[in-house]
């Protein structure tokens, strides 16, 4: 399998998974997932009944509300994980201390890291094999790949606008502007949706962008992802006004788009729907 990347988007988590398991390879019946994207994969492939614990940031599907919360990326609750008598724990690859403690008591692990768009289906397939749902996982992965291919075909031949994806900014200003770089699943999603990332030459998943560089890159479309609260009409008007004070093609043409769907920042089974929304934002109802 391929190696990976790492960027946390809000509570989501913005995916390659190294199917690294320590201990027995038996079909697990008590899974703990600290990664929202992987939790969604487990439920989507029919392994939800095997999930007994989830992270503090899991919100989808609704069934996760009935599972025990065991902390998050930076504050995993080891005692809660052990109390659940888990026989497989999905961890993030950078959680060295947690990995060491769980390995020390011989709990099998599935180690995961965020990566590019193709790694979502690779992760699903590996997870399906590990959890005893290989057939269901293959069906799910194939459906996602078909959805992405259909989107590619639907935008084929259309103009590819130079686009900036923004996932952080101090509201009402251009301070604290955090954007997608040229690697990772957000960048890949934009390409499938028919856009050109104006920061594609920066080999990072995310970076802070200065106002000067924003003016130089001159995006034709700005896609701003905000998940903390709904984009009310008043809020959109206020933030559109903030962008209008910056002389870039996107603001002059009125092509500032605000998206608030949490699926945009969780590289999991809903990625096809997320890419469709990106394509609509770039091209109108391209589907």
Buried (B, 14 or more C-beta within 10 A) or exposed (E): BEEBBBBBBBBBBBBBBBBBBBBEEEEBBBBBBBBBBBBBBBBBBBBBEBBBBBBBBBBBBEBBEEBBBBBBBEEBBBEBBBEBEBBBBBBBBBBEEBBEBBBEEEBBBBBBBBBBBBBBBBBBBBBBBBBBBBEBBBBBBEBBBEBBEEBBEBBEEEEBBBBBBBBBBEEEEBEEBBBBBBBBBBBBBBBBBBBBBBBBEBEBBBBEBEEEBBEEBBBBBBBBBBBEEEBEEEBBEEBBEBBEEBEBBBBEEEBBBBBBBBBBBBBBBBBBEBBBBBBBBBBEEBE
